[in-house]
Amino acid sequence: MPGADKETELKGRIEDFLADLKRGGSGTGALRGSGEMARETTYLLRRITAQARWSSAGDLMEIIRHEGRRITAAQPSETTVGNMVRRVLKIIREEYGHEMATGLSKVIIGTQTVLANGGLRAVNGTHSVALAARHHSTPLIVCAPMFKLSPQFPNEEDTFHKFVSPHEVLPFTAGEILSKVNVHCPVFDYVPPELISNIGGNAPSYIYRLMSELYHPEDHKL
């Protein structure tokens, strides 16, 4: 079968590359420069991408990561090999993210609070989503009920910030690490108004009018 023949050929190329790396490290093979090693590694990874069986970017990354561990273990001193594997993994991530983003017509998010300047106090990670939307020229729309509008400004640290246990990010079982670091786990992100699209029911620049309709200026500070 053609598919089986390609897999056999690919496995043979990988094994030949591993053997070549081991010979170079033992001193029995010819010494080659970093540039040549980078080209050969990239060529092999290109073969793996073209001939291996995968149905998603995650599958491909797992294959590249698995074979990358094998070839870096064959000759750990050849750091160029590992660097090229890491570079290819990053390219796959970027291209897959771009492919996903091109199919989006808009990004719709919620928020914890709409601040007086039109910015947001939203769940941690929302700022990254907003930056990605702007990078791909995708409108970012915020859906929030009126009771989430607040006369608060983002510079009011006592009321803006909230921190929780970092256990979900760095489990307490990693005691040796925890004893050496200070971990801060904020609950909220600040999303500036310029990252929010000027479309929808109310633009960020119109928030001050809504504030005047909802609250009296003398009641902003209780």
PAZAPA-4460 file (N, C-alpha, C; in steps of 0.05 Angstrom, whole numbers, plus 32768, in hexadecimal, padded with zeros to 4 digits):
% residues 222
    n_x    n_y    n_z   ca_x   ca_y   ca_z    c_x    c_y    c_z   seq   type   mol
   8011   7FE8   8000   8000   8000   8000   8012   8019   8000     1      M     A
   800A   802E   7FF1   801A   8046   7FEF   801E   8053   800A     2      P     A
   8009   8054   801B   800B   8060   8035   801F   8052   8047     3      G     A
   801E   8037   8046   8031   8027   8057   804D   802B   804D     4      A     A
   8051   802D   8033   806C   8031   8028   8077   804C   8031     5      D     A
   8067   8060   8031   8070   807B   803A   8078   807B   8058     6      K     A
   8068   806D   8068   806E   806B   8085   8089   805D   8089     7      E     A
   808D   8047   807A   80A6   8037   807C   80BD   8048   8074     8      T     A
   80BA   8058   805E   80CF   8069   8054   80D5   807F   8069     9      E     A
   80C0   808A   8075   80C4   809F   8089   80D3   8094   80A1    10      L     A
   80CB   807D   80AB   80D9   8071   80C2   80F6   806B   80BC    11      K     A
   80FB   8063   80A3   8117   805E   809B   8128   8077   809B    12      G     A
   811C   808D   8091   812A   80A7   8091   8130   80B1   80AD    13      R     A
   811C   80AD   80BF   8120   80B6   80DB   8136   80A5   80E8    14      I     A
   8136   808B   80E4   814B   807A   80F0   8166   8080   80E5    15      E     A
   8168   8086   80CB   8181   808E   80BF   818C   80A8   80CB    16      D     A
   8179   80BB   80CF   8181   80D4   80DB   818B   80D0   80F8    17      F     A
   817E   80BF   8107   8186   80B9   8122   81A1   80AC   8123    18      L     A
   81A5   8099   8111   81BF   808C   8110   81D6   809F   8108    19      A     A
   81CF   80B1   80F6   81E3   80C5   80ED   81EA   80D7   8104    20      D     A
   81D7   80DF   8114   81DC   80F0   812B   81EE   80E2   813F    21      L     A
   81E8   80C9   8144   81F7   80BA   8158   8214   80B6   814F    22      K     A
   8218   80B1   8135   8233   80AE   812B   8243   80C8   812D    23      R     A
   8236   80DE   8128   8243   80F8   812A   824C   80FE   8147    24      G     A
   823B   80F6   815A   8241   80FB   8176   8257   80E9   8181    25      G     A
   8259   80D1   8175   826D   80BE   817F   8289   80C3   8173    26      S     A
   828A   80D5   8160   82A4   80DB   8153   82AA   80CA   813C    27      G     A
   8299   80B6   8135   829E   80A5   811E   8294   80B1   8104    28      T     A
   8282   80C4   8106   8277   80D0   80EE   8283   80EC   80E9    29      G     A
   827D   80F7   80D2   8287   8111   80CA   827A   8127   80DB    30      A     A
   828A   813A   80E4   8280   8150   80F3   8273   8164   80DF    31      L     A
   825B   816E   80E6   824D   8181   80D4   8246   819A   80E3    32      R     A
   8243   81B0   80D5   823D   81C9   80E1   8220   81CB   80EA    33      G     A
   821A   81DF   80FA   81FF   81E3   8104   81EB   81E9   80EE    34      S     A
   81F4   81F8   80DA   81E3   81FE   80C3   81DA   81E6   80B4    35      G     A
   81EC   81D3   80B0   81E5   81BB   80A2   81D2   81AA   80B2    36      E     A
   81D7   81A8   80CD   81C6   8199   80DE   81AA   81A5   80DF    37      M     A
   81A8   81BF   80DE   818E   81CC   80DE   817F   81C6   80C5    38      A     A
   818C   81C6   80AE   817F   81C0   8094   8176   81A3   8094    39      R     A
   8186   8190   809D   817F   8174   809D   8167   816F   80B0    40      E     A
   8168   817C   80C7   8152   8178   80DA   8138   8183   80CE    41      T     A
   8139   819A   80C2   8121   81A6   80B6   8117   8195   809F    42      T     A
   8129   818A   808F   8121   8178   8079   8112   8160   8084    43      Y     A
   811D   8154   809A   8110   813C   80A5   80F4   8144   80B1    44      L     A
   80F2   815A   80BE   80D8   8162   80CA   80C4   8168   80B4    45      L     A
   80CE   8172   809D   80BC   8177   8086   80B2   815C   807C    46      R     A
   80C3   8148   807B   80BB   812D   8072   80A6   8122   8085    47      R     A
   80AA   8125   809F   8097   811B   80B3   807C   8128   80B0    48      I     A
   807C   8143   80AB   8063   8151   80A8   8054   8148   808F    49      T     A
   8063   8142   807A   8056   813A   8060   804D   811D   8060    50      A     A
   805B   810B   806E   8056   80EF   806B   8049   80E2   8083    51      Q     A
   804B   80EE   809B   803E   80E2   80B2   8020   80E5   80B1    52      A     A
   8012   80D4   80C0   7FF5   80D6   80C0   7FEB   80E8   80D8    53      R     A
   7FDE   80FD   80D1   7FD3   810F   80E6   7FBA   811D   80DA    54      W     A
   7FA8   8124   80EC   7F8F   8130   80E4   7F8A   814B   80F0    55      S     A
   7F9C   8154   8102   7F99   816E   810E   7FB5   8179   8115    56      S     A
   7FB6   8193   811B   7FCF   819F   8123   7FDA   8192   813D    57      A     A
   7FC8   818A   814F   7FD0   817D   8168   7FDD   8163   8163    58      G     A
   7FD2   8153   8150   7FDE   8139   8148   7FFA   813D   813D    59      D     A
   7FFC   8150   812B   8016   8156   811E   802B   815E   8133    60      L     A
   8023   8170   8145   8036   8179   8159   803F   8162   816B    61      M     A
   802C   8150   8171   8034   8139   8182   8048   8127   8174    62      E     A
   8044   8123   8159   8057   8113   814A   8072   8121   8149    63      I     A
   8073   813B   8143   808C   814A   8142   809A   814A   815D    64      I     A
   808A   814D   8172   8096   814E   818D   80A2   8132   8194    65      R     A
   8094   811D   818C   809E   8102   8192   80B8   80FC   8183    66      H     A
   80B8   8102   8169   80D0   80FD   815A   80E6   8111   8162    67      E     A
   80DF   8129   816A   80F2   813C   8173   8101   8133   818C    68      G     A
   80F2   8126   819E   80FF   811C   81B6   8113   8106   81AF    69      R     A
   810C   80F5   819C   811E   80DF   8193   8138   80EA   8187    70      R     A
   8135   80FD   8175   814D   8106   8167   815F   8118   8179    71      I     A
   8153   8126   818C   8163   8136   819E   8171   8124   81B3    72      T     A
   8164   810E   81BA   8170   80FB   81CD   8187   80EC   81BF    73      A     A
   8186   80E9   81A5   819B   80DB   8197   81B6   80E9   8198    74      A     A
   81B5   8104   8199   81CD   8114   819B   81C7   812E   81A9    75      Q     A
   81C6   812D   81C4   81BE   8145   81D4   81CF   815D   81CF    76      P     A
   81E8   8159   81C8   81FB   8170   81C4   81F4   8180   81AB    77      S     A
   81E5   8175   8199   81DD   8184   8181   81C4   8194   8187    78      E     A
   81C8   81AA   8193   81B1   81BB   819B   81A1   81C6   8184    79      T     A
   81AE   81C8   816D   81A1   81D2   8155   8189   81C1   814D    80      T     A
   818C   81A7   8151   8176   8194   814A   815D   819A   815A    81      V     A
   8161   819C   8175   814A   81A2   8186   813E   81BE   8180    82      G     A
   814F   81D1   817A   8145   81EC   8174   8134   81EC   815B    83      N     A
   813B   81DC   8147   812B   81DB   812E   8110   81CE   8134    84      M     A
   8110   81B9   8145   80F7   81AC   814D   80E4   81C0   815A    85      V     A
   80F0   81D0   816D   80E0   81E4   817B   80D5   81F9   8168    86      R     A
   80E5   8201   8155   80DD   8215   8142   80C6   820B   8131    87      R     A
   80C7   81F2   8128   80B2   81E7   8118   8098   81E5   8128    88      V     A
   809A   81DD   8141   8082   81DC   8152   8075   81F7   8155    89      L     A
   8085   820C   8158   807A   8227   815A   806C   8230   8140    90      K     A
   8078   8229   8129   806C   8230   8110   8051   8222   810C    91      I     A
   804F   8209   8115   8036   81FA   8113   8021   8208   8124    92      I     A
   8028   8210   813C   8015   821E   814D   800B   8238   8141    93      R     A
   801E   8247   8136   8017   8261   812A   8005   825E   8112    94      E     A
   800B   824B   8101   7FFB   8247   80E9   7FE0   823C   80EF    95      E     A
   7FDE   822A   8103   7FC4   821F   810A   7FB3   8235   8117    96      Y     A
   7FBF   8246   8128   7FB0   825B   8134   7FA6   826F   811F    97      G     A
   7FB7   8275   810B   7FAE   8287   80F5   7F98   827B   80E5    98      H     A
   7F99   8260   80E0   7F84   8253   80D1   7F6A   8254   80DF    99      E     A
   7F6B   8250   80FA   7F52   8251   810A   7F47   826D   810A   100      M     A
   7F59   8281   810C   7F4F   829C   810E   7F43   82A7   80F5   101      A     A
   7F4D   829D   80DE   7F42   82A6   80C4   7F25   829E   80C0   102      T     A
   7F1C   828A   80CE   7F00   8281   80CC   7EED   8290   80DE   103      G     A
   7EF8   82A3   80EE   7EE7   82B1   8102   7EDE   82CC   80F6   104      L     A
   7EC5   82D3   80F9   7EBB   82ED   80F0   7EBB   8301   8107   105      S     A
   7EB9   82F7   8120   7EB9   8309   8137   7EBF   82F8   8150   106      K     A
   7EC9   8306   8165   7ECE   82F9   817F   7EBB   8306   8193   107      V     A
   7EAB   82F6   81A0   7E97   8300   81B4   7E9F   82F6   81D0   108      I     A
   7EA2   8308   81E2   7EAB   8301   81FD   7E98   830D   8212   109      I     A
   7E99   8303   822A   7E8C   830F   8241   7EA1   831E   8252   110      G     A
   7E98   8329   8268   7EAB   8337   8279   7EA0   8338   8296   111      T     A
   7EB2   833C   82A8   7EA9   833F   82C4   7E9F   835C   82C9   112      Q     A
   7EAD   8370   82BE   7EA6   838C   82C2   7EAD   839C   82AA   113      T     A
   7E9C   83AF   82A3   7EA2   83C3   828F   7EAA   83DC   829E   114      V     A
   7EC2   83E5   829B   7ECD   83FC   82AA   7EC5   8416   829E   115      L     A
   7EC9   842B   82AD   7EC0   8446   82A6   7ECE   8450   828C   116      A     A
   7EE6   8447   8287   7EF4   8450   826E   7EEE   843F   8256   117      N     A
   7EDC   842C   8259   7ED5   841B   8242   7EE5   8401   8241   118      G     A
   7EF8   83FE   8254   7F08   83E6   8255   7EF9   83D0   8264   119      G     A
   7F05   83B9   8267   7EF8   83A2   8273   7F09   8397   828A   120      L     A
   7EFC   838D   829E   7F08   837B   82B2   7EFC   8360   82AC   121      R     A
   7F0C   834F   829E   7F02   8335   8295   7F13   831F   829F   122      A     A
   7F0A   8306   829B   7F18   82EF   82A5   7F34   82ED   8299   123      V     A
   7F47   82E5   82A9   7F63   82E3   82A1   7F65   82D3   8286   124      N     A
   7F73   82DE   8273   7F76   82D3   8259   7F67   82E2   8243   125      G     A
   7F54   82F3   824C   7F44   8302   8239   7F55   8316   8229   126      T     A
   7F69   8321   8237   7F7A   8335   8229   7F89   8328   8212   127      H     A
   7F92   830F   8216   7FA0   8301   8200   7F8D   82FC   81E9   128      S     A
   7F74   82F5   81EF   7F60   82F1   81DA   7F5B   830B   81CB   129      V     A
   7F59   8321   81D9   7F55   833B   81CC   7F6C   8342   81BA   130      A     A
   7F84   833D   81C3   7F9C   8343   81B3   7F9C   8332   819A   131      L     A
   7F95   8319   819C   7F94   8307   8185   7F7F   8310   8171   132      A     A
   7F68   8319   817B   7F53   8323   8169   7F5D   833B   815A   133      A     A
   7F6A   834D   8167   7F74   8365   8159   7F8A   835D   8145   134      R     A
   7F9B   834A   814C   7FB0   8342   813A   7FA4   8337   8120   135      H     A
   7F8E   8329   8122   7F81   831D   810A   7F6B   832E   80FF   136      H     A
   7F69   8347   8108   7F55   835B   80FE   7F39   834F   8101   137      S     A
   7F33   8343   8118   7F19   8337   811D   7F0B   8348   8132   138      T     A
   7EF2   8350   812D   7EE3   8361   8141   7EE0   8352   815C   139      P     A
   7EE4   8361   8171   7EE0   8357   818C   7EC8   8365   8199   140      L     A
   7EB3   8355   819F   7E9A   8360   81A9   7E96   8355   81C5   141      I     A
   7E8E   8367   81D7   7E8A   8360   81F3   7E6C   8360   81F9   142      V     A
   7E62   834B   8205   7E46   8349   820D   7E45   834A   822C   143      C     A
   7E37   835E   8236   7E35   8361   8254   7E1B   836F   825B   144      A     A
   7E0E   8366   8270   7DF6   8374   827A   7DFD   838F   8286   145      P     A
   7DE9   83A0   8288   7DEE   83BB   8291   7DF9   83BD   82AE   146      M     A
   7DF2   83A9   82BE   7DFB   83AA   82DA   7E19   83A5   82DD   147      F     A
   7E27   839E   82C7   7E44   839A   82C8   7E53   83B4   82C1   148      K     A
   7E44   83C9   82BA   7E52   83E3   82B6   7E59   83EF   82D0   149      L     A
   7E72   83F8   82D3   7E7B   8402   82EC   7E8A   841D   82E8   150      S     A
   7E87   842F   82FB   7E96   8449   82FA   7EB3   8445   8303   151      P     A
   7EBB   842D   8308   7ED6   8427   8310   7EEA   842B   82F9   152      Q     A
   7F03   8433   8300   7F18   8436   82EC   7F2D   8421   82F1   153      F     A
   7F3D   841A   82DC   7F50   8404   82DF   7F67   840A   82F2   154      P     A
   7F6B   8423   82FA   7F82   842A   830B   7F7B   8426   8329   155      N     A
   7F62   841E   832F   7F5A   841A   834B   7F62   83FD   8353   156      E     A
   7F7A   83FA   835C   7F85   83DF   8360   7F77   83CF   8376   157      E     A
   7F6E   83DC   838A   7F61   83CE   83A1   7F48   83BF   8398   158      D     A
   7F3A   83CA   8385   7F21   83BE   837C   7F23   83AF   8362   159      T     A
   7F38   83B4   8353   7F3B   83A7   8339   7F46   838B   833B   160      F     A
   7F5C   8388   834A   7F6A   836F   834A   7F5F   835B   835E   161      H     A
   7F62   8341   8357   7F5A   832B   8368   7F6C   8314   8362   162      K     A
   7F78   8308   8377   7F8A   82F2   8373   7F7F   82D9   8381   163      F     A
   7F84   82C2   8375   7F7B   82A9   8381   7F93   8296   8383   164      V     A
   7F8E   827F   838E   7FA3   826A   8391   7FAD   8262   8376   165      S     A
   7FC8   8260   8373   7FD3   8257   8359   7FD3   8239   8355   166      P     A
   7FC4   822A   8365   7FC5   820D   8364   7FBF   8202   8349   167      H     A
   7FAC   820F   833A   7FA5   8205   8320   7FBC   8209   830C   168      E     A
   7FCC   821D   8310   7FE3   8222   82FE   7FFC   8213   8307   169      V     A
   8001   8214   8321   8019   8206   832C   8010   81F6   8344   170      L     A
   800B   81DC   8341   8000   81CC   8357   8012   81CC   836F   171      P     A
   8006   81C8   8386   8015   81C8   839F   8027   81AF   83A0   172      F     A
   8022   819B   838F   8033   8183   838F   804F   818A   8386   173      T     A
   8052   81A0   8377   806C   81A8   836E   8079   81B9   8385   174      A     A
   807C   81AD   839C   8085   81BB   83B4   80A1   81C7   83B1   175      G     A
   80B3   81B8   83A3   80CE   81C2   83A0   80CF   81DC   8390   176      E     A
   80BE   81DE   837C   80BD   81F6   836C   80B0   820D   837C   177      I     A
   809A   8207   8389   808B   821B   8398   809C   8229   83AD   178      L     A
   80AE   821A   83B9   80BF   8226   83CE   80D3   823A   83C4   179      S     A
   80D6   823C   83A9   80EA   824D   839E   80DE   8265   838E   180      K     A
   80C4   8265   838B   80B8   827A   837A   80A0   8287   8389   181      V     A
   8099   829F   8380   8081   82AD   8389   806E   82AD   8371   182      N     A
   8057   82A1   8374   8044   829E   835E   802B   82AF   8363   183      V     A
   8025   82C0   8350   800D   82D1   8351   7FF9   82C8   833C   184      H     A
   7FE1   82C4   8343   7FCD   82BA   8331   7FB5   82CD   8330   185      C     A
   7FB6   82E1   831F   7FA0   82F4   831D   7F87   82E8   8310   186      P     A
   7F70   82F1   8319   7F57   82E6   830D   7F4F   82F6   82F4   187      V     A
   7F55   8310   82F4   7F4B   8321   82DE   7F62   832D   82CD   188      F     A
   7F5A   8332   82B4   7F6B   8341   82A1   7F5E   835D   829D   189      D     A
   7F6F   8370   8297   7F64   838A   828E   7F66   838B   826F   190      Y     A
   7F50   8390   8262   7F4F   8392   8245   7F49   83AF   823E   191      V     A
   7F5D   83BD   8233   7F59   83DA   822D   7F43   83DE   8217   192      P     A
   7F36   83F5   8217   7F1F   83F9   8205   7F28   83F9   81E7   193      P     A
   7F41   83FF   81E1   7F49   83FF   81C5   7F49   83E4   81B8   194      E     A
   7F48   83CF   81C9   7F47   83B3   81BE   7F2B   83AA   81B8   195      L     A
   7F17   83BA   81C0   7EFB   83B3   81BC   7EF1   83C1   81A3   196      I     A
   7EE4   83B3   8192   7EDB   83BE   8178   7EC5   83D3   817C   197      S     A
   7EC6   83E7   816B   7EB3   83FD   816C   7E99   83F6   815D   198      N     A
   7E8E   83DF   8162   7E75   83D7   8155   7E63   83CA   816B   199      I     A
   7E4A   83C6   8164   7E38   83BA   8178   7E25   83CE   8184   200      G     A
   7E1A   83C7   819B   7E06   83D8   81A8   7E12   83F2   81B2   201      G     A
   7E29   83F1   81C0   7E35   8409   81CB   7E53   8407   81C7   202      N     A
   7E5F   841C   81BC   7E7C   841D   81B9   7E8A   8422   81D4   203      A     A
   7EA3   841A   81D7   7EB1   841F   81F0   7EB1   843D   81F8   204      P     A
   7EB3   844E   81E4   7EB4   846B   81E9   7E99   8476   81F3   205      S     A
   7E84   8466   81F1   7E69   846F   81FA   7E63   8467   8216   206      Y     A
   7E75   8459   8224   7E70   844F   823E   7E6A   8466   8252   207      I     A
   7E78   847C   824F   7E74   8492   8262   7E57   849C   8261   208      Y     A
   7E4A   849B   824A   7E2D   84A3   8249   7E1C   848F   8257   209      R     A
   7E22   8476   8254   7E12   8462   8263   7E15   8465   8281   210      L     A
   7E2E   846C   8289   7E33   8470   82A6   7E21   8486   82B1   211      M     A
   7E20   849C   82A1   7E10   84B3   82AB   7DF2   84AC   82AC   212      S     A
   7DE9   8499   829B   7DCD   8491   829C   7DC7   847E   82B3   213      E     A
   7DDB   846E   82BA   7DD7   845A   82CF   7DDD   8464   82EB   214      L     A
   7DF2   8475   82EE   7DFB   847D   8309   7DFE   849B   830A   215      Y     A
   7DF8   84A6   8321   7DFD   84C3   8326   7E1B   84C7   832C   216      H     A
   7E28   84DC   8322   7E44   84E0   8327   7E4C   84E1   8344   217      P     A
   7E3A   84EB   8355   7E40   84ED   8372   7E40   84D1   837F   218      E     A
   7E36   84BD   8371   7E34   84A2   837D   7E4A   8490   8373   219      D     A
   7E5C   849A   8362   7E71   8488   8358   7E82   847D   836E   220      H     A
   7E88   848E   8382   7E97   8484   8399   7E84   8482   83B1   221      K     A
   7E80   846A   83BA   7E6D   8466   83D0   7E79   846D   83EB   222      L     A
***
